[in-house]
Amino acid sequence: MSAPRTSAPHVDAALNALWRARALRYMLIYLLLACVLVTLRYQTQHIYPDVRALRAERSALQQQRDELSLVVQTLTSEQRVREWAIQNGMVPYAQAPKQTQAFSAAPRIPAVSLQPLPTRVEVKTTWK
C-alpha cells in the first residue's frame, strides 16, 4: 500500500521544475569544465614529449655522475695518493731521519697580582 499524497499538485510541479533547472545547470557546468580541460590538454600537448626528453637526459646525467664519482674515488684513494707523493719526493715517516733537539725552558710567567685592577667608566652625553 502506498502512502497518500499530502502535497498539492502545483507544489509537485514547482519542485520538479526546480530540480530540472538544477540538473540542467549542473550539466552545463560539467560540459563547460570538460571543454576547458580538453582545450588545456590540446594547448599543452607539446609539453609531454619535452618532459620525456628531459627525464631521459636527467637519467643519463645521473648515470654519468655515478660513473664519475667512481673515477674520483679510485683516483683519490689512499694508495694512489701515497704512490703519487712518493714519486714526487715524499719520504715516509718510518724512513725519515730522526733527530733529537733539546728545548730551552719556557720563560717565567710574571706573578699575577691578586688585587683587582682599578676600573672606572666615564660617560659623556651631549644633547643636540
LUMLUM-359356 format. One line per field, with one value per residue: residue number from 1; residue in three letters; z, x, y of N, C-alpha, C, CB in turn. Coordinates in Angstrom, 1 decimal. Atoms other than C-alpha are relative to their C-alpha. Glycine has a CB too. Layout:
<fivexs>
nr: (NUM; ...)
rest: (ALA; ...)
nup: (Z; ...)
neast: (X; ...)
nnorth: (Y; ...)
caup: (Z; ...)
caeast: (X; ...)
canorth: (Y; ...)
cup: (Z; ...)
ceast: (X; ...)
cnorth: (Y; ...)
cbup: (Z; ...)
cbeast: (X; ...)
cbnorth: (Y; ...)
</fivexs>
This chain:
<fivexs>
nr: (1; 2; 3; 4; 5; 6; 7; 8; 9; 10; 11; 12; 13; 14; 15; 16; 17; 18; 19; 20; 21; 22; 23; 24; 25; 26; 27; 28; 29; 30; 31; 32; 33; 34; 35; 36; 37; 38; 39; 40; 41; 42; 43; 44; 45; 46; 47; 48; 49; 50; 51; 52; 53; 54; 55; 56; 57; 58; 59; 60; 61; 62; 63; 64; 65; 66; 67; 68; 69; 70; 71; 72; 73; 74; 75; 76; 77; 78; 79; 80; 81; 82; 83; 84; 85; 86; 87; 88; 89; 90; 91; 92; 93; 94; 95; 96; 97; 98; 99; 100; 101; 102; 103; 104; 105; 106; 107; 108; 109; 110; 111; 112; 113; 114; 115; 116; 117; 118; 119; 120; 121; 122; 123; 124; 125; 126; 127; 128)
rest: (MET; SER; ALA; PRO; ARG; THR; SER; ALA; PRO; HIS; VAL; ASP; ALA; ALA; LEU; ASN; ALA; LEU; TRP; ARG; ALA; ARG; ALA; LEU; ARG; TYR; MET; LEU; ILE; TYR; LEU; LEU; LEU; ALA; CYS; VAL; LEU; VAL; THR; LEU; ARG; TYR; GLN; THR; GLN; HIS; ILE; TYR; PRO; ASP; VAL; ARG; ALA; LEU; ARG; ALA; GLU; ARG; SER; ALA; LEU; GLN; GLN; GLN; ARG; ASP; GLU; LEU; SER; LEU; VAL; VAL; GLN; THR; LEU; THR; SER; GLU; GLN; ARG; VAL; ARG; GLU; TRP; ALA; ILE; GLN; ASN; GLY; MET; VAL; PRO; TYR; ALA; GLN; ALA; PRO; LYS; GLN; THR; GLN; ALA; PHE; SER; ALA; ALA; PRO; ARG; ILE; PRO; ALA; VAL; SER; LEU; GLN; PRO; LEU; PRO; THR; ARG; VAL; GLU; VAL; LYS; THR; THR; TRP; LYS)
nup: (0.0; 0.0; -0.9; 0.7; 0.3; -0.8; 0.6; 1.1; 1.3; 0.5; -0.7; 0.6; 1.3; -0.3; -0.4; 1.2; 0.8; -0.7; 0.2; 1.4; 0.2; -0.7; 0.8; 1.2; -0.4; -0.3; 1.2; 0.8; -0.6; 0.3; 1.4; 0.1; -0.6; 0.9; 1.2; -0.4; -0.1; 1.3; 0.7; -0.6; 0.4; 1.4; 0.1; -0.7; 0.5; 0.4; -1.2; -0.5; 0.6; -0.7; -1.4; 0.1; 0.4; -1.2; -0.9; 0.5; -0.2; -1.4; -0.3; 0.5; -0.9; -1.3; 0.2; 0.3; -1.3; -0.8; 0.6; -0.3; -1.5; -0.2; 0.5; -1.0; -1.1; 0.2; 0.2; -1.3; -1.1; -0.9; 0.6; 1.1; -0.5; -0.5; 1.1; 0.6; -0.9; 0.0; 1.3; 0.0; -1.0; -1.4; -0.7; -1.1; -1.4; -0.6; 0.6; -0.1; -1.0; -1.2; -0.8; -1.3; -0.2; -1.4; -0.1; -1.1; -0.9; 0.3; -0.9; -1.1; 0.1; -1.0; -1.1; 0.2; -1.2; -0.5; -0.2; 1.2; 0.7; -0.2; 1.2; -0.1; 1.2; 0.2; 1.1; 0.3; 0.9; 0.6; 0.6; 1.0)
neast: (0.8; -0.8; 0.5; 0.8; -0.8; 0.6; -0.3; 0.8; -0.6; -0.8; -1.3; -0.8; -0.5; -1.0; -1.2; -0.6; -0.7; -1.2; -1.0; -0.4; -0.9; -1.3; -0.7; -0.4; -1.1; -1.2; -0.5; -0.7; -1.3; -0.8; -0.4; -0.9; -1.3; -0.5; -0.5; -1.2; -1.0; -0.5; -0.7; -1.3; -0.8; -0.4; -1.0; -1.3; -0.5; -1.4; -0.9; -0.3; -1.3; -1.2; -0.2; -0.6; -1.4; -0.7; -0.1; -1.1; -1.3; -0.3; -0.5; -1.3; -0.9; -0.2; -0.9; -1.3; -0.5; -0.4; -1.2; -1.1; -0.3; -0.8; -1.3; -0.6; -0.4; -1.2; -1.2; -0.3; -0.2; -1.2; -1.2; -0.5; -0.5; -1.3; -0.9; -0.3; -0.9; -1.4; -0.5; -0.3; -1.0; 0.3; -0.7; 0.9; -0.5; -0.9; -1.3; -0.6; -1.0; 0.6; -1.0; 0.5; -0.3; 0.3; 0.7; -0.3; 1.2; 0.9; -0.2; 0.8; 1.2; 0.0; 1.0; 1.3; 0.5; 1.3; 0.8; 0.8; -0.5; 1.0; 0.8; 0.8; 0.7; 0.5; 1.0; 0.3; 1.1; 0.1; 1.4; 0.1)
nnorth: (-1.2; -1.2; -1.0; -1.0; -1.2; -1.1; -1.3; -0.4; 0.3; -1.1; 0.0; 1.1; -0.5; -1.0; 0.8; 0.6; -1.1; -0.4; 1.0; 0.0; -1.2; 0.3; 1.0; -0.6; -0.9; 0.8; 0.7; -1.0; -0.2; 1.2; -0.1; -1.1; 0.5; 1.0; -0.7; -0.7; 0.9; 0.5; -1.1; -0.1; 1.1; -0.3; -1.0; 0.4; 1.3; -0.1; 0.0; 1.4; 0.5; -0.7; 0.5; 1.3; -0.2; -0.5; 1.1; 0.9; -0.7; 0.0; 1.4; 0.2; -0.8; 0.7; 1.2; -0.6; -0.4; 1.1; 0.6; -0.9; 0.1; 1.2; -0.3; -0.8; 0.8; 0.8; -0.9; -0.6; 1.0; -0.2; 0.6; -0.8; -1.2; 0.3; 0.3; -1.3; -0.8; 0.6; -0.4; -1.4; -0.3; 0.1; 1.0; 0.5; -0.3; 1.1; 0.0; -1.4; -0.1; -0.6; -0.7; -0.4; -1.4; -0.4; -1.2; -0.8; -0.1; -1.1; -1.1; 0.0; -0.8; -1.0; 0.3; -0.6; -0.7; 0.4; -1.2; -0.3; -1.2; -1.1; -0.2; -1.2; -0.3; -1.4; -0.2; -1.4; -0.1; -1.3; -0.1; -1.0)
caup: (0.0; -0.8; 1.4; 0.5; -1.1; 1.1; -1.1; -3.7; -7.4; -8.1; -5.4; -7.1; -10.5; -9.0; -7.3; -10.5; -12.4; -9.7; -9.9; -13.7; -13.7; -11.2; -13.3; -16.4; -14.7; -13.3; -16.7; -18.4; -15.8; -16.3; -20.1; -19.7; -17.4; -19.8; -22.7; -20.7; -19.8; -23.4; -24.6; -22.0; -22.9; -26.6; -25.9; -23.7; -25.8; -26.9; -23.3; -22.7; -25.3; -23.8; -20.3; -21.5; -23.2; -20.0; -17.9; -20.2; -20.1; -16.3; -16.1; -18.4; -16.3; -13.1; -14.6; -15.8; -12.3; -10.7; -13.1; -12.5; -8.7; -9.0; -11.1; -8.5; -5.7; -7.4; -8.3; -4.7; -2.9; -0.1; -2.0; -5.2; -3.2; -1.4; -4.6; -6.1; -3.1; -3.1; -6.8; -6.1; -3.3; -0.1; 2.4; 4.6; 8.3; 9.1; 6.7; 7.5; 9.5; 13.1; 15.2; 18.8; 19.9; 23.4; 24.1; 26.3; 29.3; 28.8; 30.2; 33.6; 33.8; 35.7; 39.1; 38.9; 41.4; 43.4; 43.7; 41.2; 38.6; 39.1; 36.7; 36.0; 33.4; 32.2; 30.0; 28.4; 26.8; 24.5; 23.6; 20.4)
caeast: (0.0; 1.3; 1.1; -1.5; -0.1; -0.5; 1.0; -0.8; -0.2; 1.1; 3.8; 5.0; 5.2; 7.2; 9.5; 10.0; 10.8; 13.3; 15.1; 15.1; 16.6; 19.3; 20.1; 20.3; 22.6; 24.9; 25.1; 26.0; 28.7; 30.0; 30.1; 31.9; 34.6; 35.0; 35.5; 38.1; 40.0; 40.1; 41.2; 44.0; 45.1; 45.2; 47.2; 49.8; 50.3; 53.7; 55.0; 54.8; 57.5; 59.8; 59.2; 60.0; 63.2; 64.2; 63.6; 65.8; 68.5; 68.3; 68.7; 71.7; 73.3; 72.7; 74.4; 77.3; 77.6; 77.7; 80.4; 82.5; 82.1; 83.6; 86.5; 87.1; 87.1; 89.7; 91.9; 91.8; 92.3; 94.8; 97.1; 97.2; 97.8; 100.7; 102.2; 102.0; 103.6; 106.5; 107.0; 107.2; 109.8; 107.9; 109.9; 107.7; 108.0; 109.4; 112.3; 112.9; 116.0; 115.1; 117.0; 116.6; 116.6; 116.9; 114.4; 115.2; 112.9; 110.0; 110.3; 108.9; 105.4; 105.2; 103.4; 99.8; 98.5; 95.5; 94.4; 91.6; 92.6; 91.0; 88.2; 86.5; 83.9; 83.2; 80.2; 79.8; 76.4; 76.0; 72.4; 71.9)
canorth: (0.0; 3.4; 6.4; 9.0; 12.2; 15.2; 17.9; 19.8; 19.1; 22.6; 22.2; 18.9; 20.7; 23.6; 21.1; 19.2; 22.4; 23.4; 20.1; 20.1; 23.6; 22.5; 19.4; 21.4; 24.0; 21.3; 19.5; 22.8; 23.4; 19.9; 20.4; 23.7; 22.2; 19.3; 21.7; 23.7; 20.6; 19.3; 22.7; 22.9; 19.4; 20.4; 23.5; 21.7; 18.6; 19.8; 19.8; 16.0; 15.0; 17.7; 16.3; 12.8; 14.0; 15.9; 12.8; 10.7; 13.4; 13.6; 9.8; 9.9; 12.7; 10.8; 7.7; 9.9; 11.4; 8.0; 6.8; 10.0; 9.6; 6.1; 7.5; 10.2; 7.7; 5.5; 8.5; 9.8; 6.5; 6.4; 4.1; 6.2; 9.4; 7.7; 6.4; 9.9; 11.5; 9.0; 9.7; 13.4; 13.1; 12.4; 10.4; 8.1; 8.8; 5.4; 6.0; 9.7; 10.6; 11.4; 13.9; 14.9; 18.5; 20.0; 22.6; 25.5; 26.2; 28.5; 32.0; 32.5; 33.8; 37.1; 36.9; 37.8; 40.4; 39.4; 43.0; 43.9; 46.4; 49.9; 50.2; 53.5; 54.3; 57.8; 58.6; 62.0; 62.7; 65.6; 66.6; 68.5)
cup: (0.0; 0.9; -0.8; -0.2; 0.8; -0.6; -1.2; -1.3; -0.5; 0.7; -0.7; -1.4; 0.2; 0.5; -1.1; -0.9; 0.6; -0.2; -1.4; -0.3; 0.6; -0.8; -1.3; 0.2; 0.3; -1.3; -0.9; 0.6; -0.3; -1.4; -0.2; 0.6; -0.9; -1.2; 0.4; 0.2; -1.3; -0.7; 0.7; -0.4; -1.5; -0.1; 0.7; -0.5; -0.4; 1.2; 0.3; -0.7; 0.6; 1.4; -0.1; -0.4; 1.2; 1.0; -0.5; 0.2; 1.4; 0.4; -0.5; 0.8; 1.3; -0.2; -0.2; 1.4; 0.9; -0.5; 0.4; 1.5; 0.2; -0.5; 1.1; 1.3; -0.2; -0.2; 1.3; 1.1; 0.7; -0.7; -1.2; 0.4; 0.6; -1.1; -0.7; 0.8; 0.0; -1.3; 0.0; 1.2; 1.5; 0.6; 1.1; 1.4; 0.5; -0.6; 0.1; 1.1; 1.2; 0.8; 1.3; 0.2; 1.5; -0.1; 1.2; 0.9; -0.5; 0.9; 1.1; -0.2; 1.1; 1.1; -0.3; 1.3; 0.3; 0.2; -1.4; -0.6; 0.2; -1.3; 0.2; -1.3; 0.0; -1.2; -0.1; -1.0; -0.4; -0.7; -1.0; -0.4)
ceast: (0.9; -0.6; -0.8; 0.9; -0.7; 0.3; -0.9; 0.7; 0.8; 1.3; 0.9; 0.5; 1.1; 1.3; 0.7; 0.7; 1.3; 1.1; 0.5; 1.0; 1.4; 0.8; 0.5; 1.2; 1.3; 0.6; 0.7; 1.4; 1.0; 0.6; 1.1; 1.4; 0.6; 0.7; 1.3; 1.1; 0.5; 0.8; 1.4; 0.9; 0.5; 1.1; 1.3; 0.5; 1.4; 1.0; 0.4; 1.2; 1.2; 0.2; 0.6; 1.5; 0.8; 0.2; 1.1; 1.4; 0.4; 0.5; 1.4; 1.1; 0.2; 0.9; 1.4; 0.6; 0.5; 1.3; 1.2; 0.3; 0.9; 1.5; 0.7; 0.5; 1.2; 1.2; 0.5; 0.1; 1.3; 1.3; 0.5; 0.6; 1.4; 1.0; 0.4; 0.9; 1.4; 0.7; 0.5; 0.9; -0.4; 0.8; -1.0; 0.6; 0.9; 1.4; 0.7; 1.0; -0.6; 1.2; -0.7; 0.5; -0.3; -0.7; 0.4; -1.3; -0.8; 0.2; -1.0; -1.2; 0.0; -1.1; -1.2; -0.5; -1.4; -0.9; -0.8; 0.6; -1.0; -0.7; -0.9; -0.6; -0.5; -0.9; -0.3; -1.2; -0.2; -1.4; 0.1; -1.4)
cnorth: (1.2; 1.1; 1.1; 1.3; 1.1; 1.4; 0.3; -0.2; 1.2; 0.1; -1.0; 0.6; 1.0; -0.7; -0.7; 1.0; 0.4; -1.0; -0.2; 1.2; -0.2; -1.0; 0.6; 1.0; -0.8; -0.7; 1.1; 0.3; -1.1; 0.1; 1.1; -0.4; -1.0; 0.7; 0.7; -1.0; -0.6; 1.1; 0.2; -1.2; 0.2; 1.0; -0.4; -1.3; 0.0; -0.2; -1.5; -0.6; 0.7; -0.6; -1.4; 0.1; 0.5; -1.1; -0.9; 0.7; 0.0; -1.4; -0.2; 0.8; -0.6; -1.2; 0.5; 0.5; -1.2; -0.6; 0.9; -0.1; -1.2; 0.3; 0.9; -0.8; -0.9; 0.9; 0.6; -1.0; 0.2; -0.5; 0.8; 1.3; -0.3; -0.3; 1.3; 0.8; -0.6; 0.3; 1.4; 0.4; -0.1; -1.2; -0.5; 0.2; -1.1; 0.0; 1.4; 0.0; 0.7; 0.6; 0.5; 1.5; 0.3; 1.3; 0.8; 0.2; 1.2; 1.1; 0.0; 0.9; 1.1; -0.3; 0.9; 0.7; -0.4; 1.2; 0.3; 1.3; 1.1; 0.2; 1.3; 0.2; 1.4; 0.0; 1.4; -0.1; 1.4; 0.0; 1.1; 0.3)
cbup: (1.2; -1.5; 0.8; 0.7; -1.5; 1.4; -0.4; 0.2; -1.0; 0.2; 1.5; -0.2; -0.7; 1.1; 1.1; -0.8; -0.2; 1.5; 0.5; -0.9; 0.6; 1.4; -0.3; -0.7; 1.2; 1.0; -0.8; -0.1; 1.6; 0.2; -0.9; 0.8; 1.4; -0.4; -0.6; 1.4; 0.9; -0.8; 0.2; 1.6; 0.1; -0.8; 0.7; 1.5; -1.2; -0.8; 1.2; -0.3; -1.5; 0.0; 0.7; -1.1; -1.1; 0.6; 0.2; -1.5; -0.5; 0.8; -0.6; -1.5; 0.1; 0.6; -1.2; -1.0; 0.8; 0.0; -1.5; -0.4; 0.7; -0.8; -1.3; 0.5; 0.4; -1.3; -1.0; 0.3; -0.7; 1.3; -0.5; -0.9; 1.0; 1.0; -1.0; -0.3; 1.5; 0.2; -1.1; 0.1; -0.2; 0.2; 0.6; -0.2; 0.9; -0.3; -1.5; 0.3; -0.4; 0.9; -0.8; 1.2; -0.9; 0.8; 0.0; -0.4; 1.5; 0.0; -0.8; 1.3; 0.1; -0.5; 1.4; -0.5; -0.2; 1.2; 0.4; 0.2; -1.5; 0.5; -0.3; 0.5; -0.2; -0.1; 0.2; -0.5; 0.8; -0.9; 1.0; -1.3)
cbeast: (-0.9; 0.1; 1.2; -1.3; 0.0; 0.6; 1.5; -0.5; -1.0; -0.8; -0.2; -0.8; -1.2; -0.5; -0.4; -1.0; -1.0; -0.3; -0.5; -1.2; -0.6; -0.2; -1.0; -1.1; -0.4; -0.4; -1.2; -0.8; -0.2; -0.8; -1.2; -0.5; -0.3; -1.1; -1.0; -0.3; -0.5; -1.3; -0.7; -0.2; -0.8; -1.2; -0.5; -0.3; -0.9; 0.3; -0.8; -1.2; 0.0; -0.3; -1.4; -0.7; 0.1; -0.7; -1.3; -0.3; -0.1; -1.2; -1.0; 0.1; -0.6; -1.3; -0.5; 0.0; -1.1; -1.1; -0.1; -0.4; -1.3; -0.5; -0.1; -0.9; -1.2; -0.2; -0.3; -1.0; -0.1; -0.2; -0.4; -1.2; -0.9; -0.2; -0.6; -1.3; -0.6; -0.1; -1.0; -1.3; 0.4; -1.5; 1.3; -0.2; -1.2; -0.7; -0.1; -1.1; 1.3; -0.7; 0.6; 0.5; -0.8; 1.4; -1.5; 0.5; 0.5; -1.5; -0.1; 0.8; -1.3; -0.2; 0.6; -1.1; 0.1; 0.1; 0.8; -1.5; 0.2; 0.7; -0.9; 0.9; -1.1; 1.1; -1.3; 1.2; -1.3; 1.1; -1.1; 0.8)
cbnorth: (0.0; 0.6; 0.7; 0.4; 0.3; 0.0; 0.1; 1.5; -0.3; 1.3; -0.3; -1.2; 0.6; 1.0; -1.0; -0.8; 1.2; 0.2; -1.4; 0.1; 1.3; -0.5; -1.2; 0.9; 0.8; -1.1; -0.5; 1.3; 0.2; -1.3; 0.2; 1.3; -0.5; -1.0; 1.0; 0.7; -1.2; -0.4; 1.4; -0.1; -1.3; 0.4; 1.2; -0.1; -0.4; 1.3; 0.6; -0.9; 0.2; 1.5; -0.1; -0.9; 1.0; 1.2; -0.8; -0.3; 1.5; 0.3; -1.0; 0.5; 1.4; -0.5; -0.8; 1.1; 0.8; -1.1; -0.1; 1.4; -0.2; -1.2; 0.8; 1.2; -1.0; -0.8; 1.1; 1.1; -1.4; -0.6; -1.4; 0.3; 0.7; -1.3; -0.9; 0.8; 0.0; -1.5; -0.3; 0.8; 1.3; -0.3; 0.5; -1.5; 0.2; -1.4; -0.3; 1.0; 0.7; -1.1; 1.2; -0.8; 1.0; 0.1; -0.3; 1.4; 0.2; -0.5; 1.3; 0.4; -0.8; 1.5; 0.4; -1.0; 1.5; -0.9; 1.2; 0.1; -0.3; 1.3; -1.2; 1.2; -1.1; 1.0; -0.9; 0.8; -0.5; 0.4; 0.3; -0.5)
</fivexs>
